[in-house]
């Protein structure tokens, strides 16, 4: 299955991880704590890990043609939650 990785430099990595997981928990299977989260979205799976200054994201699409859309969905949500800062 096609997979993509991204690292988002932010002091709020744990906060954004938890916000993403809580946001999608009403619609998709989600498991998370303050430093690790797994979200089983309709297009594939997102695995999130946070450390002191980085949110690590891995997305795995169910189908090759879905990877770009899955990346966009996750990135758009992170950008919305982090509207107060410029993400790297």
Beta strands, then each sheet from edge to edge (+ up, - down):
strand 1: 3-9
strand 2: 29-32
strand 3: 36-40
strand 4: 44-50
strand 5: 54-61
sheet 1: 1+ 5- 4+ 3- 2+
end
